[in-house]
Amino acid sequence: MSAGTQPQPPARTQAGPQTRLPWWAWALPAAAFVALFSLLSSPAPADSGTQAGSGGPLTRMVQFVQHSAGRLAP
């Protein structure tokens, strides 16, 4: 009985997964973060018609998320 030869594994074309991101993969999330952060940090205009003592933009955003989540829940 003769020993058979083992088939060779296919040659790898790349050294591994691609780890370099294209420019837009980090630029777009960074731009979105800056835009949202600037909306949260900017004061509301005086003539916006909001209730007095309603809180800052972060408080309004949390209230909006709570209200939206309450409408989605059964």
All heavy atoms as TSV, in Angstrom:
chain	resi	resn	atom	element	x	y	z
A	1	MET	N	N	0.817	-1.159	0.000
A	1	MET	CA	C	0.000	0.000	0.000
A	1	MET	C	C	0.874	1.238	0.000
A	1	MET	O	O	1.726	1.393	0.855
A	1	MET	CB	C	-0.799	-0.013	1.289
A	1	MET	CG	C	-2.213	0.208	1.053
A	1	MET	SD	S	-3.008	0.010	2.648
A	1	MET	CE	C	-4.472	0.623	2.202
A	2	SER	N	N	0.645	2.113	-0.923
A	2	SER	CA	C	1.444	3.339	-0.981
A	2	SER	C	C	0.638	4.493	-0.387
A	2	SER	O	O	-0.579	4.537	-0.484
A	2	SER	CB	C	1.841	3.645	-2.420
A	2	SER	OG	O	0.682	3.933	-3.159
A	3	ALA	N	N	1.347	5.376	0.213
A	3	ALA	CA	C	0.701	6.536	0.825
A	3	ALA	C	C	0.376	7.556	-0.255
A	3	ALA	O	O	1.197	7.867	-1.111
A	3	ALA	CB	C	1.624	7.157	1.863
A	4	GLY	N	N	-0.861	8.053	-0.207
A	4	GLY	CA	C	-1.275	9.058	-1.189
A	4	GLY	C	C	-0.768	10.450	-0.805
A	4	GLY	O	O	-0.407	10.710	0.335
A	5	THR	N	N	-0.712	11.289	-1.764
A	5	THR	CA	C	-0.268	12.660	-1.488
A	5	THR	C	C	-1.462	13.513	-1.073
A	5	THR	O	O	-2.569	13.344	-1.576
A	5	THR	CB	C	0.393	13.267	-2.738
A	5	THR	OG1	O	-0.568	13.270	-3.788
A	5	THR	CG2	C	1.611	12.484	-3.154
A	6	GLN	N	N	-1.206	14.381	-0.166
A	6	GLN	CA	C	-2.246	15.277	0.314
A	6	GLN	C	C	-2.377	16.449	-0.658
A	6	GLN	O	O	-1.375	16.970	-1.144
A	6	GLN	CB	C	-1.883	15.814	1.706
A	6	GLN	CG	C	-1.831	14.759	2.784
A	6	GLN	CD	C	-3.244	14.263	3.123
A	6	GLN	OE1	O	-4.207	14.994	3.014
A	6	GLN	NE2	N	-3.335	13.011	3.500
A	7	PRO	N	N	-3.617	16.864	-0.941
A	7	PRO	CA	C	-3.771	18.030	-1.814
A	7	PRO	C	C	-3.285	19.295	-1.108
A	7	PRO	O	O	-3.464	19.456	0.102
A	7	PRO	CB	C	-5.265	18.097	-2.088
A	7	PRO	CG	C	-5.903	17.321	-0.996
A	7	PRO	CD	C	-4.887	16.303	-0.543
A	8	GLN	N	N	-2.664	20.157	-1.849
A	8	GLN	CA	C	-2.149	21.408	-1.307
A	8	GLN	C	C	-3.301	22.396	-1.101
A	8	GLN	O	O	-4.196	22.486	-1.928
A	8	GLN	CB	C	-1.110	22.011	-2.260
A	8	GLN	CG	C	0.137	21.178	-2.433
A	8	GLN	CD	C	0.948	21.119	-1.144
A	8	GLN	OE1	O	0.966	22.056	-0.370
A	8	GLN	NE2	N	1.600	19.991	-0.918
A	9	PRO	N	N	-3.312	23.118	0.022
A	9	PRO	CA	C	-4.349	24.142	0.215
A	9	PRO	C	C	-4.161	25.254	-0.808
A	9	PRO	O	O	-3.046	25.508	-1.273
A	9	PRO	CB	C	-4.109	24.633	1.638
A	9	PRO	CG	C	-2.702	24.283	1.946
A	9	PRO	CD	C	-2.394	23.060	1.136
A	10	PRO	N	N	-5.247	25.904	-1.187
A	10	PRO	CA	C	-5.110	26.982	-2.171
A	10	PRO	C	C	-4.254	28.114	-1.615
A	10	PRO	O	O	-4.274	28.402	-0.415
A	10	PRO	CB	C	-6.543	27.446	-2.417
A	10	PRO	CG	C	-7.340	26.928	-1.273
A	10	PRO	CD	C	-6.617	25.732	-0.754
A	11	ALA	N	N	-3.510	28.725	-2.500
A	11	ALA	CA	C	-2.637	29.819	-2.091
A	11	ALA	C	C	-3.483	31.015	-1.685
A	11	ALA	O	O	-4.485	31.319	-2.311
A	11	ALA	CB	C	-1.705	30.195	-3.238
A	12	ARG	N	N	-3.056	31.678	-0.622
A	12	ARG	CA	C	-3.781	32.859	-0.162
A	12	ARG	C	C	-3.405	34.043	-1.022
A	12	ARG	O	O	-2.234	34.278	-1.299
A	12	ARG	CB	C	-3.457	33.139	1.294
A	12	ARG	CG	C	-4.004	32.057	2.207
A	12	ARG	CD	C	-3.597	32.259	3.622
A	12	ARG	NE	N	-4.036	33.568	4.115
A	12	ARG	CZ	C	-4.061	33.899	5.389
A	12	ARG	NH1	N	-3.643	33.036	6.287
A	12	ARG	NH2	N	-4.462	35.080	5.765
A	13	THR	N	N	-4.421	34.817	-1.420
A	13	THR	CA	C	-4.149	35.972	-2.266
A	13	THR	C	C	-3.879	37.216	-1.436
A	13	THR	O	O	-3.228	38.134	-1.894
A	13	THR	CB	C	-5.336	36.240	-3.202
A	13	THR	OG1	O	-6.508	36.427	-2.411
A	13	THR	CG2	C	-5.535	35.079	-4.156
A	14	GLN	N	N	-4.418	37.256	-0.202
A	14	GLN	CA	C	-4.183	38.399	0.670
A	14	GLN	C	C	-3.575	37.901	1.973
A	14	GLN	O	O	-3.745	36.758	2.355
A	14	GLN	CB	C	-5.481	39.132	0.973
A	14	GLN	CG	C	-6.090	39.823	-0.221
A	14	GLN	CD	C	-7.364	40.575	0.168
A	14	GLN	OE1	O	-7.884	40.380	1.250
A	14	GLN	NE2	N	-7.845	41.394	-0.724
A	15	ALA	N	N	-2.915	38.804	2.658
A	15	ALA	CA	C	-2.301	38.434	3.923
A	15	ALA	C	C	-3.337	38.321	5.036
A	15	ALA	O	O	-3.080	37.731	6.055
A	15	ALA	CB	C	-1.242	39.460	4.305
A	16	GLY	N	N	-4.507	38.867	4.852
A	16	GLY	CA	C	-5.552	38.842	5.875
A	16	GLY	C	C	-6.679	39.758	5.464
A	16	GLY	O	O	-6.713	40.272	4.353
A	17	PRO	N	N	-7.601	39.976	6.368
A	17	PRO	CA	C	-8.709	40.863	6.033
A	17	PRO	C	C	-8.217	42.297	5.878
A	17	PRO	O	O	-7.235	42.706	6.493
A	17	PRO	CB	C	-9.661	40.734	7.220
A	17	PRO	CG	C	-8.822	40.241	8.327
A	17	PRO	CD	C	-7.738	39.425	7.701
A	18	GLN	N	N	-8.920	43.023	5.056
A	18	GLN	CA	C	-8.532	44.410	4.819
A	18	GLN	C	C	-8.848	45.228	6.059
A	18	GLN	O	O	-9.974	45.240	6.550
A	18	GLN	CB	C	-9.285	44.964	3.624
A	18	GLN	CG	C	-8.867	46.360	3.265
A	18	GLN	CD	C	-9.595	46.879	2.039
A	18	GLN	OE1	O	-10.419	46.175	1.484
A	18	GLN	NE2	N	-9.293	48.094	1.641
A	19	THR	N	N	-7.849	45.916	6.600
A	19	THR	CA	C	-8.040	46.668	7.825
A	19	THR	C	C	-8.050	48.158	7.585
A	19	THR	O	O	-8.328	48.920	8.504
A	19	THR	CB	C	-6.933	46.342	8.836
A	19	THR	OG1	O	-5.668	46.630	8.248
A	19	THR	CG2	C	-7.006	44.890	9.260
A	20	ARG	N	N	-7.788	48.608	6.395
A	20	ARG	CA	C	-7.766	50.038	6.119
A	20	ARG	C	C	-9.155	50.491	5.690
A	20	ARG	O	O	-9.756	49.931	4.786
A	20	ARG	CB	C	-6.758	50.323	5.027
A	20	ARG	CG	C	-6.530	51.761	4.830
A	20	ARG	CD	C	-5.331	52.036	4.007
A	20	ARG	NE	N	-5.241	53.473	3.869
A	20	ARG	CZ	C	-4.466	54.080	3.029
A	20	ARG	NH1	N	-3.689	53.369	2.249
A	20	ARG	NH2	N	-4.442	55.381	2.954
A	21	LEU	N	N	-9.664	51.522	6.366
A	21	LEU	CA	C	-10.985	52.034	6.066
A	21	LEU	C	C	-10.912	53.122	4.995
A	21	LEU	O	O	-9.955	53.894	4.965
A	21	LEU	CB	C	-11.623	52.637	7.321
A	21	LEU	CG	C	-11.969	51.671	8.442
A	21	LEU	CD1	C	-12.446	52.452	9.646
A	21	LEU	CD2	C	-13.008	50.689	7.992
A	22	PRO	N	N	-11.919	53.198	4.144
A	22	PRO	CA	C	-11.964	54.324	3.216
A	22	PRO	C	C	-12.247	55.624	3.974
A	22	PRO	O	O	-12.713	55.601	5.114
A	22	PRO	CB	C	-13.117	53.972	2.267
A	22	PRO	CG	C	-13.882	52.907	2.929
A	22	PRO	CD	C	-12.987	52.255	3.931
A	23	TRP	N	N	-11.967	56.757	3.338
A	23	TRP	CA	C	-12.085	58.046	4.017
A	23	TRP	C	C	-13.496	58.298	4.523
A	23	TRP	O	O	-13.687	58.869	5.588
A	23	TRP	CB	C	-11.650	59.186	3.102
A	23	TRP	CG	C	-12.569	59.395	1.937
A	23	TRP	CD1	C	-12.489	58.813	0.715
A	23	TRP	CD2	C	-13.732	60.223	1.920
A	23	TRP	NE1	N	-13.527	59.217	-0.067
A	23	TRP	CE2	C	-14.306	60.097	0.637
A	23	TRP	CE3	C	-14.349	61.054	2.848
A	23	TRP	CZ2	C	-15.463	60.769	0.276
A	23	TRP	CZ3	C	-15.493	61.727	2.481
A	23	TRP	CH2	C	-16.037	61.589	1.203
A	24	TRP	N	N	-14.504	57.869	3.807
A	24	TRP	CA	C	-15.879	58.172	4.184
A	24	TRP	C	C	-16.360	57.319	5.354
A	24	TRP	O	O	-17.320	57.669	6.018
A	24	TRP	CB	C	-16.820	58.015	2.998
A	24	TRP	CG	C	-16.700	56.698	2.304
A	24	TRP	CD1	C	-15.952	56.410	1.205
A	24	TRP	CD2	C	-17.337	55.475	2.675
A	24	TRP	NE1	N	-16.077	55.095	0.880
A	24	TRP	CE2	C	-16.928	54.492	1.755
A	24	TRP	CE3	C	-18.213	55.108	3.697
A	24	TRP	CZ2	C	-17.363	53.169	1.838
A	24	TRP	CZ3	C	-18.651	53.801	3.764
A	24	TRP	CH2	C	-18.224	52.851	2.840
A	25	ALA	N	N	-15.696	56.211	5.635
A	25	ALA	CA	C	-16.120	55.332	6.716
A	25	ALA	C	C	-15.852	55.952	8.084
A	25	ALA	O	O	-16.469	55.566	9.062
A	25	ALA	CB	C	-15.425	53.983	6.608
A	26	TRP	N	N	-14.963	56.897	8.173
A	26	TRP	CA	C	-14.736	57.586	9.443
A	26	TRP	C	C	-15.160	59.043	9.363
A	26	TRP	O	O	-15.519	59.648	10.365
A	26	TRP	CB	C	-13.281	57.485	9.898
A	26	TRP	CG	C	-12.288	58.032	8.922
A	26	TRP	CD1	C	-11.629	57.352	7.954
A	26	TRP	CD2	C	-11.845	59.400	8.825
A	26	TRP	NE1	N	-10.819	58.210	7.250
A	26	TRP	CE2	C	-10.930	59.467	7.759
A	26	TRP	CE3	C	-12.142	60.556	9.516
A	26	TRP	CZ2	C	-10.312	60.656	7.385
A	26	TRP	CZ3	C	-11.533	61.737	9.150
A	26	TRP	CH2	C	-10.619	61.772	8.088
A	27	ALA	N	N	-15.165	59.640	8.163
A	27	ALA	CA	C	-15.512	61.058	8.033
A	27	ALA	C	C	-17.015	61.300	8.221
A	27	ALA	O	O	-17.411	62.273	8.867
A	27	ALA	CB	C	-15.055	61.590	6.682
A	28	LEU	N	N	-17.853	60.442	7.681
A	28	LEU	CA	C	-19.292	60.647	7.794
A	28	LEU	C	C	-19.795	60.482	9.226
A	28	LEU	O	O	-20.554	61.333	9.710
A	28	LEU	CB	C	-20.035	59.720	6.832
A	28	LEU	CG	C	-19.856	60.036	5.351
A	28	LEU	CD1	C	-20.610	59.039	4.497
A	28	LEU	CD2	C	-20.293	61.449	5.045
A	29	PRO	N	N	-19.413	59.435	9.952
A	29	PRO	CA	C	-19.838	59.382	11.360
A	29	PRO	C	C	-19.287	60.544	12.190
A	29	PRO	O	O	-19.967	61.046	13.077
A	29	PRO	CB	C	-19.299	58.048	11.866
A	29	PRO	CG	C	-19.124	57.222	10.639
A	29	PRO	CD	C	-18.765	58.179	9.546
A	30	ALA	N	N	-18.075	60.972	11.902
A	30	ALA	CA	C	-17.509	62.105	12.642
A	30	ALA	C	C	-18.292	63.383	12.347
A	30	ALA	O	O	-18.584	64.165	13.264
A	30	ALA	CB	C	-16.030	62.285	12.278
A	31	ALA	N	N	-18.671	63.603	11.089
A	31	ALA	CA	C	-19.454	64.786	10.735
A	31	ALA	C	C	-20.839	64.737	11.374
A	31	ALA	O	O	-21.354	65.758	11.850
A	31	ALA	CB	C	-19.567	64.898	9.221
A	32	ALA	N	N	-21.449	63.558	11.405
A	32	ALA	CA	C	-22.765	63.423	12.038
A	32	ALA	C	C	-22.663	63.693	13.531
A	32	ALA	O	O	-23.538	64.350	14.114
A	32	ALA	CB	C	-23.329	62.027	11.781
A	33	PHE	N	N	-21.623	63.206	14.175
A	33	PHE	CA	C	-21.431	63.456	15.600
A	33	PHE	C	C	-21.261	64.940	15.876
A	33	PHE	O	O	-21.879	65.480	16.794
A	33	PHE	CB	C	-20.205	62.684	16.112
A	33	PHE	CG	C	-19.868	62.999	17.539
A	33	PHE	CD1	C	-20.599	62.432	18.569
A	33	PHE	CD2	C	-18.833	63.863	17.854
A	33	PHE	CE1	C	-20.294	62.723	19.892
A	33	PHE	CE2	C	-18.527	64.160	19.161
A	33	PHE	CZ	C	-19.262	63.588	20.185
A	34	VAL	N	N	-20.470	65.617	15.073
A	34	VAL	CA	C	-20.242	67.051	15.276
A	34	VAL	C	C	-21.542	67.820	15.061
A	34	VAL	O	O	-21.875	68.727	15.833
A	34	VAL	CB	C	-19.129	67.555	14.328
A	34	VAL	CG1	C	-19.068	69.069	14.298
A	34	VAL	CG2	C	-17.790	66.983	14.751
A	35	ALA	N	N	-22.320	67.451	14.036
A	35	ALA	CA	C	-23.575	68.146	13.769
A	35	ALA	C	C	-24.567	67.946	14.910
A	35	ALA	O	O	-25.203	68.911	15.360
A	35	ALA	CB	C	-24.163	67.649	12.449
A	36	LEU	N	N	-24.716	66.724	15.384
A	36	LEU	CA	C	-25.653	66.474	16.479
A	36	LEU	C	C	-25.185	67.128	17.777
A	36	LEU	O	O	-25.994	67.658	18.539
A	36	LEU	CB	C	-25.839	64.970	16.669
A	36	LEU	CG	C	-26.604	64.268	15.551
A	36	LEU	CD1	C	-26.603	62.763	15.779
A	36	LEU	CD2	C	-28.011	64.794	15.463
A	37	PHE	N	N	-23.901	67.092	18.026
A	37	PHE	CA	C	-23.389	67.723	19.237
A	37	PHE	C	C	-23.582	69.229	19.195
A	37	PHE	O	O	-23.909	69.854	20.204
A	37	PHE	CB	C	-21.909	67.386	19.433
A	37	PHE	CG	C	-21.363	67.854	20.745
A	37	PHE	CD1	C	-21.695	67.192	21.912
A	37	PHE	CD2	C	-20.529	68.949	20.818
A	37	PHE	CE1	C	-21.203	67.619	23.140
A	37	PHE	CE2	C	-20.032	69.383	22.034
A	37	PHE	CZ	C	-20.369	68.716	23.194
A	38	SER	N	N	-23.409	69.838	18.027
A	38	SER	CA	C	-23.618	71.281	17.933
A	38	SER	C	C	-25.090	71.632	18.107
A	38	SER	O	O	-25.419	72.683	18.653
A	38	SER	CB	C	-23.095	71.814	16.601
A	38	SER	OG	O	-23.881	71.311	15.542
A	39	LEU	N	N	-25.997	70.762	17.666
A	39	LEU	CA	C	-27.417	71.012	17.893
A	39	LEU	C	C	-27.759	70.923	19.374
A	39	LEU	O	O	-28.586	71.686	19.880
A	39	LEU	CB	C	-28.265	70.001	17.118
A	39	LEU	CG	C	-28.356	70.219	15.611
A	39	LEU	CD1	C	-29.100	69.058	14.966
A	39	LEU	CD2	C	-29.042	71.533	15.310
A	40	LEU	N	N	-27.151	69.983	20.077
A	40	LEU	CA	C	-27.421	69.837	21.504
A	40	LEU	C	C	-26.801	70.958	22.330
A	40	LEU	O	O	-27.376	71.379	23.333
A	40	LEU	CB	C	-26.891	68.502	22.013
A	40	LEU	CG	C	-27.695	67.276	21.631
A	40	LEU	CD1	C	-26.980	66.023	22.100
A	40	LEU	CD2	C	-29.065	67.349	22.241
A	41	SER	N	N	-25.657	71.440	21.932
A	41	SER	CA	C	-24.959	72.423	22.747
A	41	SER	C	C	-25.399	73.850	22.457
A	41	SER	O	O	-25.141	74.740	23.264
A	41	SER	CB	C	-23.456	72.299	22.557
A	41	SER	OG	O	-23.127	72.592	21.222
A	42	SER	N	N	-26.068	74.100	21.343
A	42	SER	CA	C	-26.484	75.459	21.035
A	42	SER	C	C	-27.742	75.802	21.828
A	42	SER	O	O	-28.629	74.973	21.982
A	42	SER	CB	C	-26.742	75.611	19.538
A	42	SER	OG	O	-27.847	74.829	19.166
A	43	PRO	N	N	-27.830	77.024	22.326
A	43	PRO	CA	C	-29.024	77.408	23.080
A	43	PRO	C	C	-30.223	77.580	22.143
A	43	PRO	O	O	-30.066	77.915	20.973
A	43	PRO	CB	C	-28.628	78.738	23.716
A	43	PRO	CG	C	-27.544	79.270	22.861
A	43	PRO	CD	C	-26.834	78.072	22.290
A	44	ALA	N	N	-31.406	77.334	22.686
A	44	ALA	CA	C	-32.626	77.489	21.891
A	44	ALA	C	C	-32.902	78.972	21.706
A	44	ALA	O	O	-32.639	79.780	22.599
A	44	ALA	CB	C	-33.786	76.802	22.587
A	45	PRO	N	N	-33.442	79.379	20.566
A	45	PRO	CA	C	-33.770	80.793	20.370
A	45	PRO	C	C	-34.870	81.231	21.343
A	45	PRO	O	O	-35.696	80.427	21.771
A	45	PRO	CB	C	-34.253	80.874	18.937
A	45	PRO	CG	C	-34.307	79.493	18.409
A	45	PRO	CD	C	-33.683	78.582	19.403
A	46	ALA	N	N	-34.882	82.520	21.692
A	46	ALA	CA	C	-35.831	83.040	22.677
A	46	ALA	C	C	-37.262	82.990	22.155
A	46	ALA	O	O	-38.200	82.866	22.922
A	46	ALA	CB	C	-35.455	84.460	23.066
A	47	ASP	N	N	-37.452	83.074	20.853
A	47	ASP	CA	C	-38.802	83.103	20.293
A	47	ASP	C	C	-39.254	81.740	19.780
A	47	ASP	O	O	-40.112	81.657	18.917
A	47	ASP	CB	C	-38.886	84.132	19.168
A	47	ASP	CG	C	-37.937	83.798	18.027
A	47	ASP	OD1	O	-37.076	82.921	18.216
A	47	ASP	OD2	O	-38.059	84.412	16.953
A	48	SER	N	N	-38.699	80.669	20.331
A	48	SER	CA	C	-39.051	79.337	19.842
A	48	SER	C	C	-40.407	78.870	20.334
A	48	SER	O	O	-40.938	77.882	19.844
A	48	SER	CB	C	-37.981	78.323	20.247
A	48	SER	OG	O	-37.972	78.176	21.646
A	49	GLY	N	N	-40.990	79.548	21.324
A	49	GLY	CA	C	-42.301	79.177	21.824
A	49	GLY	C	C	-42.275	78.013	22.790
A	49	GLY	O	O	-43.300	77.407	23.044
A	50	THR	N	N	-41.122	77.674	23.335
A	50	THR	CA	C	-41.052	76.570	24.298
A	50	THR	C	C	-41.537	77.053	25.642
A	50	THR	O	O	-41.539	78.249	25.935
A	50	THR	CB	C	-39.618	76.036	24.430
A	50	THR	OG1	O	-38.774	77.107	24.856
A	50	THR	CG2	C	-39.133	75.464	23.115
A	51	GLN	N	N	-41.925	76.134	26.485
A	51	GLN	CA	C	-42.401	76.482	27.812
A	51	GLN	C	C	-41.230	76.929	28.675
A	51	GLN	O	O	-40.125	76.425	28.552
A	51	GLN	CB	C	-43.079	75.283	28.466
A	51	GLN	CG	C	-44.287	74.800	27.725
A	51	GLN	CD	C	-44.815	73.502	28.343
A	51	GLN	OE1	O	-44.197	72.931	29.224
A	51	GLN	NE2	N	-45.947	73.067	27.848
A	52	ALA	N	N	-41.508	77.848	29.573
A	52	ALA	CA	C	-40.459	78.314	30.483
A	52	ALA	C	C	-40.085	77.190	31.429
A	52	ALA	O	O	-40.940	76.502	31.965
A	52	ALA	CB	C	-40.947	79.527	31.260
A	53	GLY	N	N	-38.811	77.015	31.653
A	53	GLY	CA	C	-38.350	75.992	32.571
A	53	GLY	C	C	-38.443	74.581	31.999
A	53	GLY	O	O	-38.478	73.619	32.747
A	54	SER	N	N	-38.496	74.446	30.682
A	54	SER	CA	C	-38.615	73.112	30.089
A	54	SER	C	C	-37.287	72.380	30.045
A	54	SER	O	O	-37.253	71.213	29.701
A	54	SER	CB	C	-39.203	73.210	28.680
A	54	SER	OG	O	-38.305	73.898	27.831
A	55	GLY	N	N	-36.203	73.045	30.377
A	55	GLY	CA	C	-34.908	72.397	30.389
A	55	GLY	C	C	-34.127	72.699	29.131
A	55	GLY	O	O	-34.590	73.369	28.212
A	56	GLY	N	N	-32.924	72.183	29.103
A	56	GLY	CA	C	-32.055	72.421	27.970
A	56	GLY	C	C	-32.325	71.461	26.825
A	56	GLY	O	O	-33.257	70.640	26.870
A	57	PRO	N	N	-31.517	71.540	25.796
A	57	PRO	CA	C	-31.718	70.677	24.642
A	57	PRO	C	C	-31.548	69.197	24.958
A	57	PRO	O	O	-32.255	68.362	24.401
A	57	PRO	CB	C	-30.670	71.152	23.640
A	57	PRO	CG	C	-29.799	72.100	24.349
A	57	PRO	CD	C	-30.453	72.488	25.610
A	58	LEU	N	N	-30.659	68.879	25.889
A	58	LEU	CA	C	-30.476	67.478	26.259
A	58	LEU	C	C	-31.719	66.937	26.960
A	58	LEU	O	O	-32.160	65.816	26.697
A	58	LEU	CB	C	-29.236	67.316	27.146
A	58	LEU	CG	C	-28.861	65.890	27.508
A	58	LEU	CD1	C	-28.596	65.076	26.250
A	58	LEU	CD2	C	-27.644	65.868	28.396
A	59	THR	N	N	-32.310	67.749	27.821
A	59	THR	CA	C	-33.543	67.340	28.503
A	59	THR	C	C	-34.663	67.137	27.501
A	59	THR	O	O	-35.413	66.157	27.593
A	59	THR	CB	C	-33.943	68.408	29.540
A	59	THR	OG1	O	-32.862	68.615	30.431
A	59	THR	CG2	C	-35.183	67.978	30.311
A	60	ARG	N	N	-34.777	68.036	26.540
A	60	ARG	CA	C	-35.819	67.892	25.514
A	60	ARG	C	C	-35.596	66.647	24.673
A	60	ARG	O	O	-36.547	65.960	24.299
A	60	ARG	CB	C	-35.860	69.134	24.632
A	60	ARG	CG	C	-36.425	70.344	25.358
A	60	ARG	CD	C	-36.748	71.478	24.415
A	60	ARG	NE	N	-35.668	71.811	23.501
A	60	ARG	CZ	C	-34.774	72.764	23.724
A	60	ARG	NH1	N	-34.824	73.468	24.822
A	60	ARG	NH2	N	-33.831	73.010	22.838
A	61	MET	N	N	-34.334	66.329	24.387
A	61	MET	CA	C	-34.056	65.137	23.593
A	61	MET	C	C	-34.413	63.873	24.375
A	61	MET	O	O	-35.003	62.941	23.822
A	61	MET	CB	C	-32.580	65.084	23.183
A	61	MET	CG	C	-32.278	63.930	22.234
A	61	MET	SD	S	-30.551	63.766	21.827
A	61	MET	CE	C	-29.934	63.037	23.311
A	62	VAL	N	N	-34.091	63.840	25.664
A	62	VAL	CA	C	-34.433	62.680	26.485
A	62	VAL	C	C	-35.946	62.524	26.577
A	62	VAL	O	O	-36.479	61.415	26.470
A	62	VAL	CB	C	-33.783	62.791	27.889
A	62	VAL	CG1	C	-34.341	61.748	28.833
A	62	VAL	CG2	C	-32.278	62.670	27.783
A	63	GLN	N	N	-36.661	63.636	26.735
A	63	GLN	CA	C	-38.122	63.574	26.782
A	63	GLN	C	C	-38.681	63.071	25.454
A	63	GLN	O	O	-39.639	62.297	25.426
A	63	GLN	CB	C	-38.698	64.946	27.117
A	63	GLN	CG	C	-38.449	65.363	28.541
A	63	GLN	CD	C	-38.864	66.794	28.801
A	63	GLN	OE1	O	-39.143	67.547	27.873
A	63	GLN	NE2	N	-38.896	67.179	30.075
A	64	PHE	N	N	-38.095	63.504	24.352
A	64	PHE	CA	C	-38.557	63.050	23.042
A	64	PHE	C	C	-38.337	61.553	22.874
A	64	PHE	O	O	-39.209	60.835	22.387
A	64	PHE	CB	C	-37.815	63.815	21.931
A	64	PHE	CG	C	-38.108	63.300	20.563
A	64	PHE	CD1	C	-39.313	63.578	19.955
A	64	PHE	CD2	C	-37.181	62.523	19.883
A	64	PHE	CE1	C	-39.595	63.101	18.692
A	64	PHE	CE2	C	-37.450	62.038	18.624
A	64	PHE	CZ	C	-38.662	62.335	18.022
A	65	VAL	N	N	-37.177	61.051	23.302
A	65	VAL	CA	C	-36.888	59.617	23.198
A	65	VAL	C	C	-37.844	58.823	24.069
A	65	VAL	O	O	-38.373	57.785	23.647
A	65	VAL	CB	C	-35.407	59.331	23.554
A	65	VAL	CG1	C	-35.159	57.846	23.716
A	65	VAL	CG2	C	-34.490	59.919	22.505
A	66	GLN	N	N	-38.116	59.310	25.274
A	66	GLN	CA	C	-39.062	58.624	26.159
A	66	GLN	C	C	-40.457	58.615	25.553
A	66	GLN	O	O	-41.147	57.595	25.593
A	66	GLN	CB	C	-39.079	59.286	27.527
A	66	GLN	CG	C	-37.845	59.029	28.348
A	66	GLN	CD	C	-37.851	59.803	29.654
A	66	GLN	OE1	O	-38.611	60.759	29.818
A	66	GLN	NE2	N	-36.996	59.406	30.584
A	67	HIS	N	N	-40.872	59.725	24.994
A	67	HIS	CA	C	-42.187	59.810	24.374
A	67	HIS	C	C	-42.276	58.872	23.171
A	67	HIS	O	O	-43.258	58.161	22.987
A	67	HIS	CB	C	-42.478	61.255	23.955
A	67	HIS	CG	C	-43.769	61.436	23.247
A	67	HIS	ND1	N	-44.980	61.334	23.886
A	67	HIS	CD2	C	-44.049	61.695	21.954
A	67	HIS	CE1	C	-45.947	61.535	23.029
A	67	HIS	NE2	N	-45.414	61.743	21.839
A	68	SER	N	N	-41.237	58.860	22.357
A	68	SER	CA	C	-41.226	57.987	21.172
A	68	SER	C	C	-41.222	56.518	21.572
A	68	SER	O	O	-41.908	55.696	20.967
A	68	SER	CB	C	-40.013	58.284	20.297
A	68	SER	OG	O	-40.060	59.612	19.858
A	69	ALA	N	N	-40.449	56.181	22.589
A	69	ALA	CA	C	-40.393	54.784	23.044
A	69	ALA	C	C	-41.737	54.371	23.644
A	69	ALA	O	O	-42.158	53.213	23.494
A	69	ALA	CB	C	-39.286	54.602	24.054
A	70	GLY	N	N	-42.422	55.284	24.325
A	70	GLY	CA	C	-43.725	54.990	24.887
A	70	GLY	C	C	-44.774	54.713	23.815
A	70	GLY	O	O	-45.676	53.902	23.990
A	71	ARG	N	N	-44.632	55.376	22.676
A	71	ARG	CA	C	-45.589	55.148	21.580
A	71	ARG	C	C	-45.311	53.847	20.860
A	71	ARG	O	O	-46.219	53.232	20.307
A	71	ARG	CB	C	-45.520	56.305	20.585
A	71	ARG	CG	C	-46.006	57.615	21.197
A	71	ARG	CD	C	-46.058	58.696	20.198
A	71	ARG	NE	N	-47.152	58.382	19.287
A	71	ARG	CZ	C	-47.528	59.164	18.285
A	71	ARG	NH1	N	-46.885	60.300	18.093
A	71	ARG	NH2	N	-48.504	58.821	17.489
A	72	LEU	N	N	-44.056	53.388	20.872
A	72	LEU	CA	C	-43.706	52.139	20.194
A	72	LEU	C	C	-44.062	50.914	21.032
A	72	LEU	O	O	-44.359	49.860	20.491
A	72	LEU	CB	C	-42.222	52.113	19.866
A	72	LEU	CG	C	-41.752	53.120	18.807
A	72	LEU	CD1	C	-40.233	53.051	18.671
A	72	LEU	CD2	C	-42.402	52.863	17.475
A	73	ALA	N	N	-44.007	51.073	22.347
A	73	ALA	CA	C	-44.282	49.925	23.235
A	73	ALA	C	C	-45.778	49.625	23.238
A	73	ALA	O	O	-46.597	50.537	23.183
A	73	ALA	CB	C	-43.810	50.247	24.654
A	74	PRO	N	N	-46.128	48.341	23.297
A	74	PRO	CA	C	-47.557	47.989	23.301
A	74	PRO	C	C	-48.261	48.345	24.595
A	74	PRO	O	O	-47.759	48.486	25.622
A	74	PRO	CB	C	-47.568	46.481	23.105
A	74	PRO	CG	C	-46.188	46.001	23.374
A	74	PRO	CD	C	-45.281	47.197	23.316
